């Protein structure tokens, strides 16, 4: 039986530091959503000295552009977005207290260095399982940039949102470890 580590948001440095590459987690609490356009606006707000629409400290950002909810549902399909598209912006947000991001695909060296320095992790959500992921999302509200449509920042209440630690606070990378494990000797 696969064991999961239960995480409740917001998360502390000590909780994040205990996570290791390959750990499977169940996240409950609040996740915030943001993609490219929202990240750009957040950075512009930081650079101009304005307050952000939510406090980054201890929070997790899910890279997702959900589809509209059907009647009686909190959200439509909510699968992960390719994470490297946010890599230009992520180090600044991590420095400001963001403890983790959730998406799919690898991260840049700069993001991994920021995670090591400021104690943050990167989780992978399973791509192709958007409808299944949506079942873990219990409540959703747009909190900023409504004009961006699916890229607006949302506050989502989740229960048992499944993810895997890809990059831990030591700089380990599950994608590299996986490739090395199956590398041919020639």
N, CA, C and O of each residue as an XYZ file, in Angstrom:
744
protein
N       0.841     -1.183      0.000
C       0.000      0.000      0.000
C       0.886      1.246      0.000
O       1.822      1.348      0.793
N       0.591      2.179     -0.880
C       1.347      3.418     -0.979
C       0.978      4.322      0.188
O      -0.195      4.569      0.466
N       2.020      4.810      0.863
C       1.783      5.731      1.971
C       1.837      7.160      1.482
O       2.624      7.499      0.598
N       0.998      7.990      2.062
C       0.962      9.405      1.730
C       1.285     10.215      2.969
O       0.966      9.813      4.088
N       1.912     11.345      2.764
C       2.135     12.324      3.818
C       0.989     13.324      3.719
O       0.724     13.868      2.647
N       0.317     13.562      4.830
C      -0.782     14.522      4.847
C      -0.233     15.913      5.121
O       0.450     16.133      6.121
N      -0.534     16.850      4.229
C      -0.124     18.245      4.391
C      -1.365     19.106      4.554
O      -2.349     18.942      3.833
N      -1.308     20.011      5.497
C      -2.380     20.983      5.708
C      -1.791     22.360      5.440
O      -0.768     22.725      6.018
N      -2.434     23.122      4.565
C      -1.945     24.461      4.271
C      -2.511     25.466      5.262
O      -3.604     25.253      5.787
N      -1.794     26.564      5.535
C      -0.457     26.890      5.061
C       0.592     25.975      5.706
O       0.343     25.361      6.744
N       1.764     25.895      5.074
C       2.815     25.000      5.556
C       4.001     25.795      6.091
O       4.265     26.918      5.662
N       4.706     25.185      7.037
C       5.860     25.824      7.670
C       7.160     25.349      7.023
O       7.182     24.357      6.293
N       8.232     26.071      7.304
C       9.557     25.648      6.840
C       9.874     24.239      7.326
O      10.375     23.415      6.561
N       9.584     23.961      8.595
C       9.942     22.646      9.143
C       9.181     21.521      8.443
O       9.734     20.443      8.228
N       7.936     21.757      8.091
C       7.164     20.754      7.359
C       7.750     20.551      5.966
O       7.936     19.416      5.527
N       8.036     21.637      5.281
C       8.584     21.572      3.921
C       9.946     20.881      3.918
O      10.241     20.094      3.020
N      10.770     21.172      4.914
C      12.121     20.587      4.970
C      12.097     19.079      5.180
O      13.056     18.398      4.818
N      11.032     18.545      5.751
C      10.923     17.099      5.961
C      10.581     16.343      4.682
O      10.808     15.136      4.599
N      10.040     17.034      3.694
C       9.647     16.375      2.444
C      10.870     16.029      1.611
O      11.841     16.783      1.552
N      10.796     14.868      0.969
C      11.898     14.402      0.131
C      11.378     14.086     -1.259
O      10.224     13.698     -1.441
N      12.252     14.260     -2.226
C      11.915     13.917     -3.606
C      11.336     12.510     -3.654
O      11.906     11.574     -3.094
N      10.203     12.370     -4.325
C       9.521     11.083     -4.441
C       8.416     10.869     -3.431
O       7.599      9.963     -3.597
N       8.368     11.695     -2.371
C       7.280     11.564     -1.394
C       5.943     11.831     -2.070
O       5.824     12.699     -2.935
N       4.950     11.072     -1.658
C       3.581     11.270     -2.133
C       2.812     12.000     -1.036
O       2.894     11.637      0.137
N       2.074     13.021     -1.424
C       1.368     13.831     -0.437
C      -0.116     13.936     -0.767
O      -0.541     13.802     -1.914
N      -0.887     14.183      0.295
C      -2.305     14.543      0.201
C      -2.410     15.933      0.815
O      -2.152     16.122      2.004
N      -2.787     16.887     -0.001
C      -2.856     18.272      0.456
C      -4.308     18.623      0.761
O      -5.209     18.373     -0.040
N      -4.511     19.209      1.938
C      -5.835     19.706      2.312
C      -5.676     21.128      2.820
O      -4.649     21.484      3.399
N      -6.691     21.927      2.599
C      -6.644     23.333      2.999
C      -6.853     24.210      1.787
O      -7.675     23.906      0.922
N      -6.103     25.308      1.722
C      -6.242     26.275      0.642
C      -5.067     26.173     -0.317
O      -3.911     26.134      0.104
N      -5.370     26.128     -1.608
C      -4.378     26.305     -2.666
C      -4.783     27.567     -3.421
O      -5.970     27.848     -3.588
N      -3.797     28.316     -3.870
C      -4.064     29.446     -4.742
C      -3.651     29.057     -6.151
O      -2.720     28.273     -6.334
N      -4.334     29.599     -7.142
C      -4.013     29.297     -8.529
C      -3.395     30.520     -9.185
O      -3.733     31.656     -8.853
N      -2.497     30.278    -10.109
C      -1.920     31.367    -10.903
C      -1.173     30.764    -12.080
O      -0.508     29.735    -11.958
N      -1.297     31.421    -13.209
C      -0.544     31.031    -14.401
C       0.211     32.249    -14.916
O       0.359     33.239    -14.200
N       0.681     32.180    -16.135
C       1.571     33.186    -16.725
C       1.131     34.631    -16.495
O       1.859     35.421    -15.893
N      -0.051     34.966    -16.974
C      -0.509     36.356    -16.920
C      -0.659     36.841    -15.481
O      -0.316     37.982    -15.175
N      -1.163     35.993    -14.605
C      -1.308     36.379    -13.190
C       0.058     36.554    -12.539
O       0.250     37.471    -11.741
N       1.011     35.683    -12.873
C       2.367     35.829    -12.331
C       2.970     37.174    -12.741
O       3.585     37.868    -11.931
N       2.784     37.521    -13.997
C       3.325     38.791    -14.487
C       2.755     39.953    -13.682
O       3.488     40.864    -13.296
N       1.448     39.922    -13.430
C       0.821     40.994    -12.654
C       1.300     40.999    -11.202
O       1.512     42.066    -10.625
N       1.470     39.827    -10.616
C       1.975     39.769     -9.236
C       3.355     40.422     -9.147
O       3.616     41.206     -8.234
N       4.226     40.101    -10.085
C       5.575     40.680    -10.080
C       5.510     42.189    -10.276
O       6.248     42.926     -9.622
N       4.638     42.662    -11.168
C       4.465     44.105    -11.356
C       4.006     44.770    -10.066
O       4.453     45.870     -9.740
N       3.115     44.109     -9.330
C       2.641     44.651     -8.054
C       3.784     44.726     -7.049
O       3.927     45.723     -6.342
N       4.591     43.680     -6.984
C       5.734     43.653     -6.072
C       6.702     44.781     -6.421
O       7.144     45.523     -5.544
N       7.026     44.902     -7.704
C       7.997     45.923     -8.145
C       7.503     47.339     -7.909
O       8.307     48.253     -7.728
N       6.186     47.534     -7.909
C       5.641     48.876     -7.675
C       5.286     49.112     -6.203
O       4.756     50.167     -5.852
N       5.579     48.129     -5.343
C       5.358     48.292     -3.907
C       3.924     48.134     -3.459
O       3.587     48.510     -2.336
N       3.061     47.584     -4.313
C       1.659     47.392     -3.943
C       1.478     46.068     -3.195
O       2.285     45.148     -3.329
N       0.413     45.993     -2.414
C       0.085     44.766     -1.695
C      -0.453     43.718     -2.666
O      -1.176     44.035     -3.611
N      -0.086     42.470     -2.413
C      -0.584     41.360     -3.222
C      -2.002     40.994     -2.774
O      -2.401     41.327     -1.658
N      -2.763     40.313     -3.632
C      -4.142     39.954     -3.266
C      -4.238     38.880     -2.191
O      -5.324     38.640     -1.662
N      -3.118     38.224     -1.853
C      -3.072     37.263     -0.760
C      -1.647     37.197     -0.250
O      -0.700     37.535     -0.962
N      -1.504     36.757      0.997
C      -0.188     36.638      1.617
C       0.475     35.348      1.128
O      -0.086     34.265      1.291
N       1.648     35.457      0.541
C       2.363     34.302      0.000
C       2.929     33.382      1.082
O       3.145     32.198      0.825
N       3.170     33.898      2.267
C       3.869     33.136      3.304
C       3.159     31.821      3.639
O       2.000     31.799      4.054
N       3.904     30.729      3.442
C       3.395     29.407      3.783
C       2.427     28.804      2.777
O       1.893     27.718      3.005
N       2.197     29.493      1.672
C       1.172     29.060      0.721
C       1.747     28.197     -0.404
O       2.956     28.151     -0.634
N       0.830     27.518     -1.091
C       1.141     26.722     -2.265
C       0.374     27.295     -3.454
O      -0.799     27.647     -3.333
N       1.044     27.387     -4.605
C       0.409     27.841     -5.840
C       0.238     26.658     -6.779
O       1.181     25.911     -7.039
N      -0.970     26.502     -7.279
C      -1.269     25.451     -8.248
C      -1.355     26.103     -9.618
O      -2.164     27.005     -9.831
N      -0.530     25.652    -10.539
C      -0.538     26.157    -11.906
C      -1.646     25.452    -12.675
O      -1.476     24.328    -13.145
N      -2.780     26.127    -12.795
C      -3.957     25.528    -13.415
C      -4.809     26.617    -14.057
O      -4.890     27.739    -13.558
N      -5.434     26.268    -15.158
C      -6.434     27.121    -15.794
C      -7.702     26.305    -15.915
O      -7.965     25.723    -16.967
N      -8.492     26.253    -14.856
C      -9.650     25.349    -14.837
C     -10.730     25.726    -15.834
O     -10.858     26.876    -16.252
N     -11.498     24.715    -16.198
C     -12.660     24.959    -17.050
C     -13.831     25.368    -16.161
O     -13.807     25.128    -14.954
N     -14.854     25.985    -16.750
C     -16.017     26.399    -15.949
C     -16.684     25.201    -15.271
O     -16.692     24.085    -15.792
N     -17.236     25.472    -14.105
C     -17.937     24.429    -13.339
C     -19.292     24.129    -13.952
O     -19.975     25.016    -14.462
N     -19.661     22.877    -13.891
C     -21.029     22.484    -14.236
C     -21.907     22.762    -13.029
O     -21.403     22.894    -11.913
N     -23.208     22.853    -13.236
C     -24.106     23.089    -12.094
C     -23.874     22.047    -10.991
O     -23.803     20.847    -11.259
N     -23.757     22.528     -9.749
C     -23.568     21.645     -8.609
C     -22.114     21.281     -8.329
O     -21.832     20.589     -7.351
N     -21.188     21.736     -9.170
C     -19.768     21.451     -8.952
C     -19.038     22.732     -8.568
O     -19.463     23.833     -8.921
N     -17.930     22.575     -7.838
C     -17.134     23.736     -7.444
C     -16.304     24.258     -8.609
O     -16.011     25.451     -8.686
N     -15.924     23.351     -9.525
C     -15.006     23.697    -10.605
C     -15.145     22.666    -11.712
O     -15.639     21.562    -11.480
N     -14.715     23.020    -12.907
C     -14.660     22.049    -13.998
C     -13.343     21.294    -13.919
O     -12.745     21.199    -12.848
N     -12.892     20.761    -15.033
C     -11.604     20.058    -15.056
C     -10.499     20.994    -14.598
O     -10.505     22.179    -14.931
N      -9.554     20.465    -13.837
C      -8.525     21.308    -13.223
C      -7.167     20.627    -13.238
O      -6.581     20.367    -12.187
N      -6.672     20.341    -14.434
C      -5.383     19.675    -14.576
C      -4.223     20.650    -14.535
O      -4.403     21.838    -14.805
N      -3.027     20.163    -14.198
C      -1.853     21.027    -14.049
C      -1.348     21.595    -15.375
O      -1.448     20.960    -16.424
N      -0.808     22.801    -15.294
C      -0.188     23.486    -16.423
C       1.319     23.246    -16.381
O       1.886     23.011    -15.314
N       1.957     23.306    -17.533
C       3.401     23.153    -17.622
C       4.086     24.265    -16.828
O       3.864     25.450    -17.080
N       4.912     23.871    -15.874
C       5.440     24.798    -14.875
C       6.533     25.733    -15.362
O       6.632     26.857    -14.869
N       7.358     25.309    -16.312
C       8.485     26.146    -16.697
C       8.040     27.511    -17.216
O       8.832     28.453    -17.238
N       6.788     27.624    -17.631
C       6.291     28.911    -18.112
C       6.275     29.963    -17.002
O       6.247     31.160    -17.292
N       6.291     29.538    -15.748
C       6.288     30.472    -14.617
C       7.689     30.656    -14.023
O       7.846     31.389    -13.046
N       8.702     30.006    -14.593
C      10.042     30.013    -14.002
C      10.682     31.397    -13.917
O      11.500     31.629    -13.027
N      10.342     32.312    -14.801
C      10.875     33.672    -14.735
C      10.423     34.370    -13.455
O      11.159     35.169    -12.876
N       9.216     34.060    -13.027
C       8.602     34.757    -11.897
C       8.754     34.025    -10.561
O       8.763     34.660     -9.506
N       8.871     32.709    -10.598
C       8.824     31.896     -9.379
C       9.877     32.257     -8.330
O       9.530     32.320     -7.150
N      11.153     32.501     -8.690
C      12.129     32.809     -7.634
C      11.739     33.998     -6.758
O      11.961     33.968     -5.547
N      11.165     35.038     -7.348
C      10.738     36.209     -6.563
C       9.634     35.827     -5.585
O       9.664     36.243     -4.427
N       8.665     35.043     -6.034
C       7.560     34.639     -5.162
C       8.043     33.711     -4.056
O       7.582     33.808     -2.919
N       8.961     32.819     -4.379
C       9.536     31.918     -3.369
C      10.289     32.723     -2.323
O      10.169     32.454     -1.127
N      11.061     33.705     -2.762
C      11.804     34.572     -1.832
C      10.857     35.282     -0.864
O      11.220     35.549      0.281
N       9.643     35.587     -1.329
C       8.671     36.296     -0.504
C       7.876     35.377      0.421
O       6.983     35.843      1.129
N       8.188     34.065      0.426
C       7.549     33.172      1.383
C       6.715     32.051      0.805
O       6.225     31.206      1.554
N       6.538     32.019     -0.514
C       5.808     30.913     -1.128
C       6.536     29.612     -0.802
O       7.752     29.531     -0.979
N       5.824     28.600     -0.334
C       6.463     27.352      0.113
C       6.395     26.235     -0.903
O       7.079     25.223     -0.752
N       5.583     26.398     -1.938
C       5.541     25.346     -2.931
C       4.701     25.710     -4.132
O       3.826     26.574     -4.082
N       5.004     25.015     -5.218
C       4.232     25.152     -6.440
C       3.834     23.762     -6.901
O       4.497     22.773     -6.588
N       2.741     23.702     -7.650
C       2.223     22.429     -8.151
C       1.973     22.594     -9.650
O       1.317     23.545    -10.075
N       2.496     21.671    -10.437
C       2.287     21.730    -11.874
C       2.732     20.441    -12.518
O       2.632     19.367    -11.926
N       3.232     20.558    -13.756
C       3.792     19.394    -14.438
C       5.038     19.835    -15.192
O       5.154     20.990    -15.601
N       5.963     18.905    -15.368
C       7.206     19.191    -16.076
C       8.289     19.708    -15.148
O       8.043     19.991    -13.976
N       9.495     19.826    -15.693
C      10.658     20.228    -14.908
C      10.728     21.723    -14.643
O      10.007     22.517    -15.246
N      11.619     22.085    -13.723
C      11.858     23.480    -13.340
C      13.277     23.878    -13.703
O      14.150     23.024    -13.854
N      13.503     25.169    -13.843
C      14.823     25.692    -14.197
C      15.773     25.620    -13.002
O      15.359     25.459    -11.854
N      17.036     25.743    -13.312
C      18.069     25.762    -12.275
C      17.822     26.912    -11.295
O      18.026     26.753    -10.091
N      17.385     28.070    -11.802
C      17.135     29.233    -10.948
C      16.008     28.968     -9.948
O      16.094     29.383     -8.792
N      14.975     28.291    -10.381
C      13.860     27.977     -9.475
C      14.331     26.969     -8.428
O      14.016     27.121     -7.248
N      15.073     25.953     -8.835
C      15.574     24.950     -7.888
C      16.497     25.604     -6.860
O      16.438     25.272     -5.676
N      17.341     26.521     -7.300
C      18.218     27.243     -6.362
C      17.397     28.076     -5.379
O      17.714     28.113     -4.190
N      16.348     28.743     -5.858
C      15.479     29.525     -4.960
C      14.792     28.612     -3.950
O      14.642     28.981     -2.785
N      14.371     27.418     -4.388
C      13.731     26.478     -3.465
C      14.710     26.031     -2.381
O      14.336     25.919     -1.214
N      15.939     25.779     -2.756
C      16.950     25.388     -1.771
C      17.208     26.530     -0.783
O      17.235     26.314      0.429
N      17.392     27.722     -1.298
C      17.754     28.867     -0.467
C      16.634     29.287      0.494
O      16.896     29.618      1.650
N      15.390     29.272      0.009
C      14.276     29.797      0.797
C      13.320     28.723      1.312
O      12.236     29.041      1.801
N      13.715     27.460      1.206
C      12.943     26.337      1.738
C      11.552     26.230      1.102
O      10.535     26.547      1.719
N      11.549     25.780     -0.130
C      10.293     25.551     -0.850
C      10.439     24.256     -1.640
O      11.549     23.755     -1.817
N       9.326     23.719     -2.111
C       9.342     22.484     -2.898
C       8.467     22.650     -4.130
O       7.663     23.576     -4.238
N       8.656     21.720     -5.052
C       7.834     21.660     -6.253
C       7.167     20.302     -6.281
O       7.821     19.266     -6.160
N       5.852     20.322     -6.444
C       5.054     19.106     -6.521
C       4.567     18.907     -7.953
O       4.310     19.873     -8.672
N       4.446     17.659     -8.354
C       3.803     17.339     -9.631
C       2.415     16.801     -9.340
O       2.219     15.964     -8.459
N       1.461     17.302    -10.101
C       0.120     16.724    -10.111
C       0.056     15.887    -11.380
O       0.784     16.148    -12.338
N      -0.792     14.905    -11.387
C      -0.848     13.994    -12.513
C      -1.580     14.646    -13.680
O      -2.767     14.962    -13.588
N      -0.854     14.843    -14.778
C      -1.463     15.366    -15.988
C      -2.417     14.332    -16.569
O      -2.214     13.131    -16.395
N      -3.453     14.791    -17.255
C      -4.416     13.871    -17.849
C      -5.492     13.411    -16.880
O      -6.373     12.636    -17.255
N      -5.432     13.875    -15.651
C      -6.409     13.468    -14.637
C      -7.215     14.669    -14.147
O      -7.614     14.724    -12.984
N      -7.449     15.621    -15.036
C      -8.076     16.882    -14.652
C      -9.453     16.712    -14.006
O      -9.774     17.413    -13.046
N     -10.255     15.803    -14.515
C     -11.591     15.591    -13.944
C     -11.486     14.957    -12.559
O     -12.264     15.287    -11.664
N     -10.534     14.053    -12.381
C     -10.318     13.416    -11.085
C      -9.806     14.436    -10.065
O     -10.272     14.469     -8.926
N      -8.853     15.262    -10.476
C      -8.331     16.300     -9.581
C      -9.456     17.226     -9.134
O      -9.511     17.621     -7.969
N     -10.344     17.571    -10.045
C     -11.443     18.490     -9.721
C     -12.290     17.975     -8.562
O     -12.872     18.773     -7.827
N     -12.369     16.664     -8.384
C     -13.168     16.102     -7.290
C     -12.579     16.421     -5.918
O     -13.296     16.360     -4.920
N     -11.285     16.763     -5.842
C     -10.666     17.102     -4.560
C     -10.867     18.573     -4.205
O     -10.571     18.990     -3.085
N     -11.367     19.355     -5.154
C     -11.564     20.792     -4.960
C     -12.998     21.027     -4.487
O     -13.958     20.761     -5.209
N     -13.118     21.526     -3.267
C     -14.426     21.642     -2.631
C     -15.083     23.013     -2.779
O     -16.309     23.120     -2.790
N     -14.263     24.061     -2.894
C     -14.805     25.413     -2.976
C     -13.806     26.275     -3.729
O     -12.596     26.124     -3.558
N     -14.311     27.180     -4.563
C     -13.455     28.042     -5.373
C     -14.021     29.455     -5.387
O     -15.229     29.657     -5.507
N     -13.112     30.442     -5.261
C     -13.533     31.825     -5.464
C     -12.411     32.581     -6.152
O     -11.240     32.390     -5.825
N     -12.758     33.429     -7.092
C     -11.764     34.282     -7.742
C     -11.431     35.407     -6.779
O     -12.323     36.082     -6.265
N     -10.125     35.607     -6.534
C      -9.724     36.662     -5.598
C      -8.965     37.802     -6.273
O      -8.773     38.854     -5.663
N      -8.523     37.612     -7.536
C      -7.808     38.686     -8.225
C      -7.770     38.432     -9.725
O      -7.768     37.289    -10.182
N      -7.740     39.525    -10.476
C      -7.548     39.501    -11.924
C      -8.656     38.737    -12.658
O      -8.377     37.936    -13.550
N      -9.889     38.984    -12.284
C     -11.027     38.295    -12.898
C     -11.039     38.467    -14.417
O     -11.521     37.596    -15.141
N     -10.507     39.595    -14.898
C     -10.478     39.840    -16.339
C      -9.615     38.832    -17.100
O      -9.700     38.757    -18.326
N      -8.793     38.061    -16.401
C      -7.935     37.063    -17.049
C      -8.656     35.742    -17.299
O      -8.060     34.809    -17.838
N      -9.906     35.651    -16.922
C     -10.675     34.426    -17.177
C     -10.079     33.224    -16.463
O      -9.947     33.231    -15.239
N      -9.715     32.186    -17.221
C      -9.177     30.973    -16.585
C      -7.856     31.227    -15.878
O      -7.447     30.434    -15.030
N      -7.174     32.337    -16.219
C      -5.898     32.647    -15.568
C      -6.049     33.550    -14.349
O      -5.047     33.951    -13.758
N      -7.274     33.876    -13.962
C      -7.490     34.664    -12.748
C      -6.929     33.900    -11.547
O      -6.819     32.674    -11.579
N      -6.579     34.626    -10.502
C      -6.121     33.962     -9.285
C      -7.345     33.511     -8.504
O      -8.265     34.286     -8.243
N      -7.326     32.233     -8.141
C      -8.421     31.639     -7.385
C      -7.916     31.138     -6.040
O      -6.763     30.731     -5.897
N      -8.797     31.178     -5.078
C      -8.559     30.537     -3.788
C      -9.404     29.275     -3.817
O     -10.627     29.334     -3.940
N      -8.736     28.128     -3.701
C      -9.444     26.848     -3.768
C      -9.285     26.110     -2.450
O      -8.178     25.999     -1.923
N     -10.372     25.614     -1.927
C     -10.309     24.735     -0.764
C     -10.270     23.304     -1.290
O     -11.149     22.873     -2.035
N      -9.221     22.575     -0.881
C      -9.036     21.208     -1.373
C      -9.014     20.218     -0.230
O      -8.707     20.562      0.911
N      -9.346     18.986     -0.559
C      -9.302     17.892      0.405
C      -8.668     16.686     -0.286
O      -9.186     16.174     -1.278
N      -7.540     16.249      0.259
C      -6.815     15.083     -0.274
C      -6.404     15.248     -1.733
O      -6.555     14.333     -2.543
N      -5.886     16.424     -2.050
C      -5.331     16.705     -3.378
C      -4.004     15.946     -3.462
O      -3.094     16.199     -2.672
N      -3.894     15.026     -4.409
C      -2.717     14.165     -4.507
C      -1.622     14.804     -5.348
O      -1.890     15.369     -6.408
N      -0.379     14.708     -4.864
C       0.777     15.231     -5.593
C       2.021     14.457     -5.168
O       2.015     13.736     -4.170
N       3.080     14.624     -5.946
C       4.358     13.976     -5.678
C       5.430     15.058     -5.588
O       5.450     15.976     -6.407
N       6.315     14.960     -4.605
C       7.414     15.909     -4.482
C       8.427     15.626     -5.591
O       9.009     14.543     -5.649
N       8.630     16.608     -6.470
C       9.610     16.482     -7.550
C      10.936     17.090     -7.124
O      11.981     16.454     -7.256
N      10.903     18.322     -6.611
C      12.109     19.001     -6.132
C      11.944     19.290     -4.656
O      10.961     19.903     -4.240
N      12.917     18.843     -3.858
C      12.861     19.111     -2.426
C      13.780     20.276     -2.063
O      14.395     20.877     -2.945
N      13.877     20.597     -0.782
C      14.669     21.738     -0.334
C      16.170     21.509     -0.445
O      16.957     22.432     -0.232
N      16.565     20.306     -0.771
C      17.996     19.988     -0.948
C      18.412     20.105     -2.416
O      19.593     19.969     -2.735
N      17.458     20.354     -3.306
C      17.759     20.478     -4.725
C      17.647     19.189     -5.501
O      17.965     19.156     -6.690
N      17.200     18.116     -4.852
C      17.025     16.845     -5.554
C      15.906     16.977     -6.582
O      14.961     17.743     -6.389
N      16.020     16.227     -7.671
C      15.080     16.327     -8.786
C      14.626     14.934     -9.198
O      15.415     14.148     -9.721
N      13.360     14.631     -8.962
C      12.806     13.319     -9.278
C      12.947     12.977    -10.759
O      13.177     11.818    -11.104
N      12.811     13.971    -11.638
C      12.930     13.701    -13.064
C      14.347     13.270    -13.429
O      14.523     12.376    -14.258
N      15.356     13.887    -12.827
C      16.748     13.473    -13.079
C      17.023     12.102    -12.488
O      17.659     11.261    -13.124
N      16.547     11.877    -11.280
C      16.744     10.583    -10.620
C      16.111      9.476    -11.455
O      16.700      8.409    -11.628
N      14.919      9.730    -11.968
C      14.223      8.740    -12.795
C      14.976      8.434    -14.077
O      15.116      7.273    -14.462
N      15.462      9.478    -14.739
C      16.235      9.262    -15.972
C      17.497      8.467    -15.684
O      17.820      7.526    -16.409
N      18.214      8.840    -14.624
C      19.462      8.151    -14.280
C      19.221      6.686    -13.956
O      20.036      5.827    -14.292
N      18.108      6.405    -13.308
C      17.796      5.031    -12.906
C      17.634      4.106    -14.111
O      17.970      2.924    -14.040
N      17.124      4.640    -15.204
C      16.840      3.812    -16.371
C      17.776      4.080    -17.559
O      17.515      3.636    -18.677
N      18.861      4.806    -17.301
C      19.806      5.130    -18.362
C      20.514      3.860    -18.833
O      20.946      3.037    -18.025
N      20.623      3.720    -20.129
C      21.326      2.574    -20.701
C      22.831      2.763    -20.545
O      23.311      3.895    -20.597
N      23.590      1.675    -20.355
C      25.027      1.797    -20.078
C      25.885      2.090    -21.310
O      27.111      2.100    -21.200
N      25.304      2.322    -22.439
C      26.116      2.599    -23.632
C      25.784      3.923    -24.259
O      26.382      4.295    -25.269
